[in-house]
Amino acid sequence: MIYSIGTIIAHVTRFMTLEPGDLILTGTPSGVGPVQPGDIMTVEIDGLGMISNPVVGETEQ
């Protein structure tokens, strides 16, 4: 990571108040390529569940 977790939290809290349960997304793991229209984005959190959404292009919205 380029910035430490503490630095990221300090920066975010300059603009908003973090509440219990808030997430700060910091990027992607190595090897992940660009997202294209038609791709399906899936996020899964153990013990919470999974959600999937299609990636759409500007003209598809």
N, C-alpha and C positions, 0 to 999 in steps of 0.2 A: 504494500500500500504506500502511496505517496505521502499521505498525512496520517498521523496517529488518530486513534479513536477519540482521545481527549480533544485534539485540535478540531476534529470534525464536529463534535458536540458543542464545543465553544463557539464555533462559527454559526451553526444552526440556531443556537439559542440567542444569537444577536438579533434574529429576525422573528422568532416564534417561541412560544412556551411549549416545552415538551411535557406531555402528560403520560401517565402510566399506560403502557401498551403501544405507544408511538414507535414507529420503525423508521430508521434512517437507512436508506439503501445506498450502498457505497460503490456499486459497479458490478462488473461481471467477472467470472473466472476466466483464466487464460484459455484460448482456443475457441471462444465463442465468436461467431461471425456476425455480419450485419443482419438486421431484421428486414424482411421483405414483405410486401403485401401478400396475403395468402398464408403466411406463417401462423401457427397457433402458439400463443404464449401461455405457458402453464406455470403456476406458482403453487407449491405445496409446503405447508408448515406442519411438521409432526404434531399430532395431538389436536390440530385445529381443522385442517381440511385442505382441499385443493380447489383452485379456480382456473379456468381456461378461457382465453379471449382471442378472437382472430385479429390479426394485424390487417388494417385496411389502408388503402392509399387515399390521398387527398380527395380524389374524385369519387371515392366509394362512400364517403361519410354522408 
